[in-house]
Amino acid sequence: MPGDQVSIDDVEAAAGRLAGVAHRTPVLRSRTLDERTGGRLHLKAENLQRIGAFKFRGAYNHLAALDPAVRADGVLTCSSGNHSQAVALSARLHDTRAVVLMPEDAPASKVAATEGYGAEVLRFDRYRQDREEITAETSARLGLHVVHAYDDPFVIAGQGTVAMELFEETGPLDVLVVCLGGGGLLAGCTVATRALAPGCRIIGVEPMDRPAGRRAREEGAPVTVPVTPTIADGQQTAQIGSRNCAIIAPGVDDIVGVTDDEILVAMRLLFERLKVVVEPSGASALAAILAGRVDVEGQTVGVTLSGGNIDIVQFTGLLGGPSAA
């Protein structure tokens, strides 16, 4: 595996490995969204990616680049759901074993999907146990190679293909707004954007009560913050990765927070007007624009819809009230 640096060459190499395996997801447009925001929004629909999220790109790129002898022994990861599914499917496609550590409160649909792809799921308490420590201990005990959910050069490069594909379809953008959890997607998109559209502003979006990205950007290094409850379970990491921070801190123009209520507004609008189902974490970038936290007036804007893995019970429970559209 390479060092910490990730370049546009690595993103292009990832695109080659993913060709014919990952979906080239559509870019959605909406006159309603343009009228409400004053911008020209282009939504990169990674909710329609394999396993229902962008995470497949990074996980598959990592496994495809592994030494075959290492890959044959099996892989381990720790994730609340989307990366777990991505590693599980990638391992199945490479005919190897996958063991996945998932929080006890991970959505049941994501656990079921991960097991459905053939992975062995082990549970842990995200509020009491440190995920890095339990991952290291389990890796040593089982002798499995770790595929980190975000703090990994191959994962970062794979996620960067989201922005690469977007620019290939839209041309240069004025602004790119990206969901931020551990930082793999934002870091990868930053690498691609700075190479392909250096004048484009890059904005990361994370839960309002989990300022890990904002703190890291201010400090120039990862900062651990409390893990607080939020409907955006995919963005509940206590800090962003060190490799991710090294790219994000100097590379992005701003990171903003959104509330659960603002995310719900975006989810509802996507469903009612675009007929698209997006999970809470996947809707956070659009939520920031709709809430006025990112100025897009008169600008051409790229927006990541990073995932759509939400079960019908949770979806209807969250959005079952009167429409605000």
N, C-alpha and C positions, 0 to 999 in steps of 0.2 A: 504494500500500500504506500502511496506517496506521502509527502510531508503535509504541513498545514496549509500551504498556499493553494488557492484555487484560481485558475485563470480561465479566460474564454476558450482556450484550447481544451481544457478539461470539460467544459460545457458542451463543446462541439463533439468531443469523444463520447460523452454520455448520450448525445442525440443519435450518434451512430449505433450505439448498443441498444437504444430504445426503439430504433426504427423497425416498424413491423411488429412490435410487441406492445408498446404503449399506444393508447389512442391519441390521435391528434385532435384535441378537444376543440369544440366550436367556440367562436367569439360571438357573443350575443349583443344585440342592439335593442334599444327601447326608446321610442319617442317620449313616452311618459317619463322615464328617468331623465332624459335630456331636458325636458321642460321643467321638471322639479328641481334640478340641480344647476341648470344653466350651462352645463358642459356637454360634451359629446362622449358618452361613456361606452367603452368596449369591455364587456364582461368575459373574462377567460373562464369558461365553465369546466373547471376541474372536478366538479361534482359528477361529471359524466366520464371521468377517467376510470380505468380499471380499478376495482375495489372501492370506487366511489370517492376518490380523493387523489390529490397531487402526489401523495406519499409513495405511490407505486413507482414513480420515476426514480426517486433516490434509492429506494430499497433494491429495485431491480438492477440499477446501475452498479451498486456496491457488490451484489452477488455475482453479476456477470463479470466483474473485474477481478474477483477473487482467484487466488491460486486454486486450481481444481482439487488439489489434495486437501487444502484447508476447507474448502466448501463441502467436500464429501463427508467431513466429520459432523457437519451440522452448524446451525447458527442460533444465536440468542439475541433477543431484544427486549426492551421495556417500553411500553407505550399504553396510553389510555384507549387506543382503538384503531385509528387509521393506519399508523405505521405498523402496528401489529398485523393487521390484515395484509398490508403491503409485503411485509417480510414473509408471512405465511404463504401467500400466493407465489412470490418470487422463489421461495425455497421449493415449492411444489413444481414449478416450471423447470427448476434445475435438479429435480429428483433428489432432494436432500432433506434432512430433518430440521424442523424449526421449533424452538421452545420460546414462549413469550410470557413475560411478566406483565400482568395487567392489574390496575388498581381494583380494589374490592367494589368501588362504586362506579366502575366503568359501565357505560350503557350496555344492557343485556344484548342488544342487537349486534353490537360490535364484538362482544365476546363470542356470540354464536357464529358470527361470520368468520372470525379468526379460527375457531375450531373447525368450521366447515371447510376451510382451505387446507386443513390437515395439520395445523400446529397444535402442540401441547401447551395449554394455558396454565400458568401458576399465578396465584393472586397475592397481592400485598396491600397494605394500608398506606395510601399516599400521604396521609396527614401525620402519620407516626413513624414511617420508615423512609429513609433516604434512598431514592431510586438508584443513584450511582453506586452506593454501597451494596445494595442487594443485587444489583446487576453484576458487579465485580465478584461477589461471593458465589453467585450461581454459575457464572462463567467458569470460575476456577473449579468448582465442585463437579460440573458436568463436562468440562473440557470442550466448550463450544465457543466459536468465534462470535464476538459481539458486533452487531450492526446497530450503531447508535442512531437514535431517531432524528437527530439534527446536527450534532457536533462531530461531523465526519466529512472529509473532503469529497468522497464519492457521492454521498447523499446530497451535499450542497450542490455539486455539479449537476446531478440529475434534476434537482429542483429548478436549477437555472434554465432548463429547457422550456419551462413555462413561459418565461419572458422572451426567450429566443423565438419561440413559435408565435407569440403575440406580435412581436415586431415584424416578423415575416409577413403577417397578415395585414397589419394596420399601418406599417411604416412608422416613422418617428412619432413619439407621443410627447405631450407636454408634461404629463404627470402619470406616475404609476403608483397605485395604492395597493398594498400587499398585507395580508393577514400575518400576524406575528405571534408565534408561540415560543418554541425553542430557538427559532431563528434560521432554520434550514432554508425555507422558502424565500424569506427576505434576503438572506445572504446570497443565495444562488441567483435570484433575480437582480440583485445589485451588481454582481459580477457581470452578468449578461448585459445589463442596461448601461453600465459605465463603458463597456466596449462597443456596443451597437448604437446607443443613443445617448451620448454623454451629456447632452443638454437637458435630458428628462429629469424632472424632480422625482424623488423616490420617497414615499411616505409609508411607514409601517403603522399597523393598527393592532392594539392589544386590549384586553379587558381593562376597564378603568381602575379597578381595585387590585390589579396585578401589574405594577409598574416596572417589571424586570427589564424590559427593553429600554424604557425611558431612563431608568437609573444607570443602566450599562452605557448608554450613549453619553450621558453626562460624565460618568466616571472614566470611560474609556476601557472598562474591564467589567466582566460579569459581576452582578450584585445579587445576592440571594434575598428574596422577598418572601413573605408569608404566602402559603398556598391557601387562597380563600375560595369559598364556593362561588361558582358562576355557571350559567347554562352553557358557556363556551368551554366545555371540558377539554377540548383539544388545545387550549391555550392556558392550561393551569400549571405549567412548569414553574418551578421556583426561581429559575434563572435561565438566561439564554446561554448557549454554548460559547466556549472561549474562541473557537475558530470562527463561529458566526459573529461574535462581537468584534473580532479583528477586522471583519469586512464591513459590518453594519455601522459601527461607531464613526468611522471616517467617511463612509460611503453614502449614507442616507441623509436626506435633508431634514426629516423630522419623524418623530414617533408620537402618536396620539392615542388616547384611551377612549373606549366606548362603554356605555352601560348595557346591562342586560336588556333593559327596555328599548334602547336604541337598536340593538341587534334584532329584537322581535319585530320592530317596524320594518326593517330591511327584509327579514324572512317572509313576512306577510306580503309585502309588495312584490317580491320575487315570485311568490306562489300565485297571487291573484292576478298580476299583470303580465308576467312572463311565463307562467305555468311551469315554474322551476322550483324543485324542492332542494333547499340548502340547509345544512345543519348550522347551529349557532356560530361555531368558530368560522365556518366558511362564509358567513354573511357579515363578518365584522368590518371588512374593508369597505363594503358598500354602506354599512351603517354609519361609518365615520363621515362619508360624503353627505348622506341624507341628513345627518345631524348638524351639518355645517362646520364640522371640525377640520375639514380639508376644503380649501377654496378651489373650485374647479370652474368658475364662471368664465365662459368663452374659451375653454381649453379642451383639447383632445386628451382623453383620460383612459388609462388601462386599469382594470379592477380585477383582482383575483376572487373568484368564488371557489374557495379552496377545497370544499368537500360537501357531500350530501348524505352522509351516513347518520340518519336519524330514524328511529322506528315510528310507526304510525301512532302509537299510544302517546309517546312524548310529543310528537309533532302536533297532534290535535289538542293535547293538553296545553301546550304553549300558545297555540294560535286559535283556540276555540272560541275566543270572545268575539264581540262585534268588530267588523272591519273598520279600519281607520283610513283606508285607501281613498 
